[in-house]
Amino acid sequence: MRICFVSAVFFLVSALFAYNPPAGGNNYMRITSPNLMAGGKSVAGGAVYSMECDSVLNNPALPSYNQRYSVQLGATALLNENKLDREKDNTAGGGFELGVSIPAAVCVATCLFQGVFVPFDNVMDLENNLGFTVALSRDLTKRLALGAAGLFAWNWGNDAHDFAFLGSAGLFFKAGDISFMKDTRLGLCVSNIGGEFSETSLVGADGHDADIWQKGPTLKIGGATRFIDERDFVLAVSLDLSLPEFHNFVFDTSMDMVFKKVVSVKLSWEYDVHECVEGRGNIVPALGVGFHFALRSKNRAGTTETYDKKGDMVVSAAWQNMYNDVEAYSLGVSVDFGEEDNTPPVIILWGIE
């Protein structure tokens, strides 16, 4: 038994050190919006369930229950305080995203276009990236949904460039209320299926040349639930565990607080074993805040005025100190057009209800 245990530990350590993506390489497309930065990267839709367009990066099955046309915009600024980079004037980077989600009778189609530009040589050496994601998702039952997505990515910089096409597939299950846990949800996703980055000139988390990047699938499982679910206050938590390329362990958790269904405050934290071993881990959690607005139009009939709901809008912001030297500031807006229909149809046969 002791020999087996020592062998298992040796194998794990050997595999861990054979794996060397750039710092931030596992999440290089997850810094373009407040939802991605502070949402816990949850495959269960976040501590409080969210169907925003960019959620397909975490699990392509998440938009399955979306009934409305959705548009999402996000932008992030990265300010680098690393002394060596500042001497080379590599002090600023950033990212952006544009997402659209379109529900149809057969499935929900989601498209997401992103750009990430990180010209930092000594911290987060990710260079320039463009990504285009297309996801299709469908609910099989009221509780179970599945989805699949494809990401076409282009990385360039330092006199090198490369392309990758990565697929992902996910499951999403609404477990409902379990004892004191409300709106419990479970998710599973397998991502990074297919292509890889092998012709880049990036620096890995250990300071040496990065290994072949995204060369194997990543398995991620997680869950989320509400511990307090009152009209004026909601407290929810999400927990996720992922195995990037089956060479690393990453633990994500987030906590959401919602006040009066209008203001939300998010905290999320990630523990990446490989990055922490190399002294490059993110210790400071991400902080996010969002404001929910109902979009209404005014109708006048004689002396009577009524307001019809036309949709919902969420304006959000997030901040995180990344790898000690980089300050990330993100702003975003998400708009859902129309109103959800949660009333089942009433079918009347021959005048009998």
C-alpha positions in Angstrom: 0.0 0.0 0.0 2.8 2.4 0.9 4.6 1.7 -2.3 1.5 2.3 -4.4 0.9 5.6 -2.6 4.5 6.8 -3.2 4.2 5.7 -6.8 1.0 7.6 -7.3 2.5 10.8 -5.7 5.6 10.5 -7.9 3.5 10.1 -11.0 1.3 13.1 -10.1 4.4 15.3 -9.5 6.0 14.2 -12.7 2.9 14.9 -14.7 2.5 18.2 -13.0 6.0 19.4 -13.9 5.7 18.2 -17.5 2.8 20.6 -18.0 3.9 24.2 -18.5 1.3 26.6 -20.2 1.8 30.4 -19.8 0.5 32.0 -16.6 -3.2 32.6 -17.3 -3.1 30.2 -20.2 -6.0 28.1 -18.9 -8.2 31.2 -18.7 -6.9 33.5 -21.5 -10.3 33.9 -23.0 -12.0 34.4 -19.6 -10.9 37.9 -18.8 -13.0 39.9 -21.3 -16.0 40.6 -19.1 -17.0 41.0 -15.5 -19.1 37.8 -15.7 -16.1 35.8 -16.7 -13.7 37.4 -14.3 -15.9 37.3 -11.1 -18.4 34.6 -11.9 -16.3 31.7 -10.7 -15.9 30.1 -14.2 -18.8 27.9 -13.1 -20.1 25.0 -15.3 -23.3 25.2 -13.2 -24.1 28.7 -14.4 -22.6 30.7 -11.5 -23.7 30.9 -7.9 -26.8 32.7 -9.1 -27.9 31.2 -12.4 -26.8 33.3 -15.4 -27.4 32.6 -19.1 -25.2 35.3 -20.4 -23.7 34.7 -23.9 -20.1 34.2 -22.6 -21.2 31.5 -20.3 -20.6 29.0 -23.2 -16.9 29.2 -22.5 -17.6 27.5 -19.1 -20.3 25.1 -20.3 -21.9 25.3 -23.7 -25.1 23.8 -22.3 -25.9 26.8 -20.0 -28.0 28.9 -22.5 -30.3 26.0 -23.2 -33.2 27.5 -21.2 -32.9 31.0 -22.6 -36.1 32.2 -24.2 -35.0 35.6 -25.3 -32.7 37.3 -27.8 -29.6 38.4 -25.9 -26.7 40.7 -26.6 -23.6 41.1 -24.4 -20.7 43.5 -24.6 -17.6 43.5 -22.4 -14.2 45.2 -22.2 -11.2 44.8 -19.9 -8.1 46.9 -19.3 -4.9 45.3 -18.0 -2.3 47.5 -16.3 1.1 46.0 -15.8 3.3 47.1 -12.8 6.1 44.5 -13.4 9.4 46.4 -13.2 11.1 44.5 -16.1 8.1 45.0 -18.4 7.8 48.7 -17.5 11.4 49.2 -18.7 10.3 47.8 -22.1 7.2 50.0 -22.0 5.0 46.9 -21.9 2.6 48.4 -19.4 -0.9 48.0 -20.9 -3.1 45.3 -22.4 -6.7 44.4 -22.6 -9.6 42.5 -24.1 -13.1 42.8 -25.5 -16.1 40.6 -26.4 -19.3 40.7 -28.3 -21.9 37.9 -27.8 -25.3 37.1 -29.3 -27.7 34.4 -28.2 -30.7 33.4 -30.4 -33.3 31.0 -29.2 -35.1 28.8 -31.7 -37.5 25.9 -31.7 -34.7 23.3 -32.2 -31.9 24.8 -30.0 -30.3 28.0 -28.7 -27.5 29.3 -30.9 -24.8 31.5 -29.3 -21.9 33.3 -31.0 -19.1 35.0 -29.1 -16.2 37.1 -30.6 -13.3 38.0 -28.4 -9.9 39.7 -28.5 -7.3 39.4 -25.8 -4.0 41.4 -26.0 -1.4 40.9 -23.3 2.1 42.0 -24.5 3.7 41.3 -21.1 7.0 39.4 -21.4 7.6 38.6 -17.7 4.0 38.1 -16.4 1.0 36.6 -18.2 2.9 36.1 -21.5 -0.2 35.5 -23.6 0.6 38.0 -26.5 -2.3 38.7 -29.0 -5.4 36.4 -29.4 -8.6 36.5 -31.3 -11.3 33.9 -30.7 -14.7 33.1 -32.3 -17.0 30.6 -30.5 -20.2 29.1 -31.9 -22.3 27.1 -29.4 -25.6 25.1 -29.8 -27.5 24.0 -26.8 -30.8 22.3 -26.1 -33.0 21.4 -23.1 -33.9 17.7 -23.1 -36.3 18.0 -20.1 -37.2 20.7 -17.6 -34.1 19.7 -15.7 -31.5 18.3 -18.1 -29.8 20.1 -21.0 -26.8 19.6 -23.2 -24.6 21.7 -25.5 -21.6 21.7 -27.8 -19.3 24.4 -29.0 -16.4 25.1 -31.2 -13.7 27.8 -30.7 -11.5 29.0 -33.5 -8.5 30.8 -31.9 -5.5 32.7 -33.4 -2.4 33.6 -31.3 0.4 35.8 -32.6 3.3 37.8 -31.3 7.1 37.6 -30.8 7.6 36.7 -34.5 5.4 33.6 -34.2 1.8 32.8 -34.7 -0.5 29.7 -34.6 -4.1 28.7 -35.0 -6.2 26.2 -33.0 -9.7 24.8 -33.2 -11.0 23.5 -29.9 -14.3 21.8 -29.3 -16.3 21.4 -26.0 -19.3 19.5 -24.8 -21.3 20.0 -21.7 -24.2 18.8 -19.5 -26.3 20.9 -17.2 -28.8 19.6 -14.6 -31.2 21.5 -12.5 -31.5 19.5 -9.3 -34.0 22.0 -7.7 -34.3 22.3 -3.9 -32.4 19.9 -1.7 -33.2 20.4 1.9 -32.0 23.9 2.9 -30.2 24.3 -0.5 -32.4 26.1 -3.1 -32.0 26.1 -6.9 -29.3 23.5 -6.8 -27.6 23.0 -10.2 -24.9 20.6 -11.4 -22.7 20.9 -14.5 -20.1 18.9 -16.4 -17.9 20.1 -19.3 -15.1 18.6 -21.4 -13.3 21.3 -23.3 -10.1 21.8 -25.3 -11.0 18.9 -27.6 -9.0 18.9 -30.8 -6.4 21.4 -31.9 -3.6 23.0 -30.0 -1.1 25.9 -30.0 2.3 24.4 -30.8 4.1 27.2 -32.8 4.0 30.0 -30.3 7.0 31.6 -28.6 5.4 32.2 -25.2 7.0 31.8 -21.7 5.5 29.2 -19.4 4.5 29.7 -15.8 8.0 28.3 -14.7 9.8 31.0 -16.7 10.9 28.7 -19.5 9.4 28.2 -22.9 5.8 27.2 -22.7 4.9 23.6 -23.5 2.5 22.7 -26.3 -0.5 24.6 -25.3 -3.9 23.0 -24.8 -2.7 19.7 -26.1 -5.3 17.6 -24.2 -8.9 17.8 -23.0 -9.9 19.5 -19.8 -12.6 17.9 -17.6 -14.5 20.2 -15.3 -17.3 19.4 -12.8 -19.1 21.7 -10.5 -22.3 22.7 -8.6 -24.1 25.8 -7.3 -26.9 26.5 -4.8 -28.6 29.2 -2.9 -28.2 29.0 0.9 -30.4 32.1 1.5 -33.2 32.7 -0.9 -35.4 35.6 0.3 -37.2 38.3 -1.6 -34.8 41.0 -0.6 -31.6 39.0 -0.2 -30.0 36.0 -1.9 -26.7 34.3 -0.9 -25.4 31.7 -3.3 -22.2 29.7 -3.7 -20.6 27.7 -6.6 -17.8 25.2 -6.4 -15.9 23.8 -9.4 -13.0 21.4 -9.9 -11.1 21.0 -13.3 -8.3 18.9 -14.6 -6.6 20.8 -17.4 -5.1 18.2 -19.8 -5.3 15.8 -16.8 -1.9 17.3 -15.7 -3.1 19.9 -13.2 -5.8 20.6 -10.6 -7.7 23.8 -10.5 -10.3 24.7 -7.9 -12.8 27.6 -8.4 -15.3 29.0 -6.0 -17.6 32.0 -6.0 -20.1 33.7 -3.8 -22.9 35.9 -5.0 -25.1 38.3 -2.9 -28.2 39.9 -4.5 -29.9 42.8 -2.8 -33.6 43.7 -3.6 -33.1 41.8 -7.0 -31.3 44.9 -8.2 -27.8 45.0 -6.9 -25.5 42.0 -7.0 -22.0 41.6 -5.4 -19.7 38.7 -6.5 -16.5 37.3 -5.1 -14.6 34.5 -6.9 -11.3 32.8 -6.2 -9.2 30.3 -8.1 -6.5 27.9 -6.9 -4.3 26.6 -9.7 -1.9 24.0 -8.3 0.6 24.3 -11.1 0.7 28.1 -11.0 1.0 28.2 -7.2 3.8 25.6 -7.3 5.7 28.0 -9.6 4.9 31.0 -7.4 2.5 32.5 -10.0 -0.9 31.8 -8.4 -3.7 34.3 -8.1 -4.1 34.9 -4.4 -6.4 37.9 -4.5 -10.1 37.1 -5.3 -11.9 38.8 -8.1 -14.6 41.3 -7.0 -17.6 42.2 -9.2 -20.8 44.3 -8.9 -23.8 44.4 -11.1 -27.0 46.5 -11.4 -30.2 45.1 -12.9 -32.6 47.3 -14.8 -36.0 46.4 -16.3 -36.6 47.9 -19.7 -40.2 49.2 -20.1 -42.2 51.3 -22.6 -45.0 53.6 -21.6 -48.4 53.2 -23.2 -51.2 55.8 -22.9 -54.9 54.9 -23.4 -57.0 58.0 -22.7 -56.0 59.2 -19.2 -54.5 55.8 -18.2 -50.8 55.1 -18.5 -49.4 51.6 -18.4 -45.8 50.3 -18.7 -45.0 47.1 -20.6 -41.8 45.3 -19.9 -39.6 45.1 -23.0 -36.6 43.3 -21.5 -33.8 43.4 -18.9 -30.4 44.9 -18.8 -27.5 44.2 -16.4 -24.6 46.7 -16.2 -21.6 45.2 -14.3 -18.0 45.9 -13.4 -15.2 43.7 -11.9 -11.6 44.1 -10.6 -8.8 41.7 -9.8 -5.1 41.8 -9.0 -3.6 39.1 -11.2 -0.2 37.5 -10.6 0.8 40.3 -8.2 1.7 42.7 -11.0 -1.4 43.1 -13.2 -4.5 45.1 -12.3 -7.5 44.1 -14.3 -10.6 46.3 -14.7 -13.6 45.1 -16.6 -16.9 46.7 -17.6 -19.8 44.9 -19.3 -23.5 45.2 -20.3 -25.9 42.4 -21.1 -29.4 42.9 -22.5 -32.2 40.4 -22.8 -35.0 41.5 -25.2 -38.6 40.6 -24.4 -40.1 38.8 -21.4 -39.8 35.2 -20.3 -42.9 33.0 -20.6 -43.1 30.7 -17.6 -46.8 29.9 -17.9 -47.6 26.6 -19.6 -50.2 26.6 -22.4 -53.8 25.7 -21.6 -55.2 23.2 -24.1 -59.0 23.0 -24.4 -60.5 20.1 -26.3 -64.2 20.3 -27.5 -64.9 23.1 -25.0 -63.9 21.0 -22.0 -61.0 22.3 -19.8 
